[in-house]
Amino acid sequence: MRAFLLLCWFLLALGAAQAQVVVGKDYLVLPKPHPVSSGDKIEVAEFFSYPCRHCYAQDAAVSAWLKTQPADVSVVRKHVVWGKPMAGFAQVFATFSVAGLTDRLHAAAFRAVQHDKINLGEAAEFETWLRRQPGVDVAKTMAVYRSFAVKAQVEAIAKFTKDYRIFSTPMLVVDGKYAIAAAAPERSREVLDALLAKVRAQRNGEI
């Protein structure tokens, strides 16, 4: 019985150790907090790019988490822009966002870029790829792609990327101020949950 209790204590201690997060190791406190627009909810911002293979590896885990995200959390996805070549990919993601096609085409776009080596950052390649996607109105989607709303989104995220020094991807930023360091999806989820708890405690005046 004593051995069993010791084993239980060891497993509990191990779980607690794994759940602990360390500033400077698991996450960074950003020197210049990002502005958030989530109201009373806690914003979780995912910074990614389609050419980033690590973003591709993490995307399934992020998408799964989105389906079970807490009610007090608002998630936004932002395609970074580092120079002109990246702007084309950001334009693709902005098109999905404005046209309401993110759920249908985001994962497929990742596969196209990472697995099929299709350069969706080029307008002609993007349009050709769109024609192979079932149920998509290509003419309407390309009109959105060329719209002022999409252009404005790309310009805004390019400025944001520069102003707030988004230096790597994938990056998750919690409440505009805590950047989660790159890690395995399981560890990233642990750190994310811990930081959400931290922000809730801060807002409730508990810390």
CORTAHU-V595491 format. One record per residue. N is the residue number from 1. RES is the residue in three letters. OMEGA is omega in whole degrees, -180 to 180 (none if undefined). Layout:
N_RES_OMEGA, N_RES_OMEGA
This chain:
1_MET_180, 2_ARG_180, 3_ALA_179, 4_PHE_179, 5_LEU_178, 6_LEU_179, 7_LEU_178, 8_CYS_180, 9_TRP_-180, 10_PHE_-179, 11_LEU_177, 12_LEU_180, 13_ALA_179, 14_LEU_179, 15_GLY_179, 16_ALA_180, 17_ALA_-180, 18_GLN_-177, 19_ALA_-179, 20_GLN_176, 21_VAL_-173, 22_VAL_177, 23_VAL_-177, 24_GLY_178, 25_LYS_-180, 26_ASP_180, 27_TYR_178, 28_LEU_171, 29_VAL_-175, 30_LEU_-179, 31_PRO_178, 32_LYS_-178, 33_PRO_176, 34_HIS_172, 35_PRO_178, 36_VAL_-179, 37_SER_-174, 38_SER_179, 39_GLY_-179, 40_ASP_-178, 41_LYS_177, 42_ILE_-179, 43_GLU_169, 44_VAL_-179, 45_ALA_175, 46_GLU_175, 47_PHE_-174, 48_PHE_169, 49_SER_179, 50_TYR_178, 51_PRO_-176, 52_CYS_-177, 53_ARG_178, 54_HIS_175, 55_CYS_179, 56_TYR_-180, 57_ALA_-177, 58_GLN_-170, 59_ASP_-179, 60_ALA_-180, 61_ALA_179, 62_VAL_-179, 63_SER_178, 64_ALA_180, 65_TRP_-180, 66_LEU_-179, 67_LYS_-177, 68_THR_-176, 69_GLN_180, 70_PRO_-177, 71_ALA_-178, 72_ASP_-178, 73_VAL_174, 74_SER_-176, 75_VAL_175, 76_VAL_177, 77_ARG_-177, 78_LYS_177, 79_HIS_-176, 80_VAL_177, 81_VAL_173, 82_TRP_179, 83_GLY_-173, 84_LYS_-179, 85_PRO_-179, 86_MET_-178, 87_ALA_179, 88_GLY_178, 89_PHE_177, 90_ALA_178, 91_GLN_177, 92_VAL_-179, 93_PHE_177, 94_ALA_177, 95_THR_178, 96_PHE_-177, 97_SER_-177, 98_VAL_-177, 99_ALA_-179, 100_GLY_-176, 101_LEU_-175, 102_THR_-178, 103_ASP_-176, 104_ARG_-168, 105_LEU_-176, 106_HIS_-179, 107_ALA_179, 108_ALA_178, 109_ALA_176, 110_PHE_-180, 111_ARG_-179, 112_ALA_-178, 113_VAL_-173, 114_GLN_-175, 115_HIS_-176, 116_ASP_177, 117_LYS_177, 118_ILE_-178, 119_ASN_-179, 120_LEU_176, 121_GLY_176, 122_GLU_-174, 123_ALA_-178, 124_ALA_179, 125_GLU_179, 126_PHE_-179, 127_GLU_178, 128_THR_179, 129_TRP_180, 130_LEU_-178, 131_ARG_179, 132_ARG_-179, 133_GLN_-175, 134_PRO_173, 135_GLY_-178, 136_VAL_175, 137_ASP_-173, 138_VAL_-178, 139_ALA_-180, 140_LYS_-179, 141_THR_179, 142_MET_175, 143_ALA_176, 144_VAL_-180, 145_TYR_-177, 146_ARG_-173, 147_SER_177, 148_PHE_-178, 149_ALA_179, 150_VAL_178, 151_LYS_180, 152_ALA_178, 153_GLN_-179, 154_VAL_179, 155_GLU_-179, 156_ALA_-178, 157_ILE_176, 158_ALA_178, 159_LYS_-180, 160_PHE_180, 161_THR_-179, 162_LYS_-174, 163_ASP_-176, 164_TYR_170, 165_ARG_174, 166_ILE_-166, 167_PHE_-180, 168_SER_174, 169_THR_-3, 170_PRO_178, 171_MET_173, 172_LEU_179, 173_VAL_-177, 174_VAL_177, 175_ASP_177, 176_GLY_-174, 177_LYS_-179, 178_TYR_-179, 179_ALA_-178, 180_ILE_180, 181_ALA_179, 182_ALA_-179, 183_ALA_175, 184_ALA_-178, 185_PRO_-179, 186_GLU_180, 187_ARG_177, 188_SER_179, 189_ARG_178, 190_GLU_-179, 191_VAL_179, 192_LEU_180, 193_ASP_-180, 194_ALA_-180, 195_LEU_175, 196_LEU_177, 197_ALA_179, 198_LYS_-180, 199_VAL_178, 200_ARG_180, 201_ALA_178, 202_GLN_-178, 203_ARG_180, 204_ASN_180, 205_GLY_-177, 206_GLU_177, 207_ILE_none
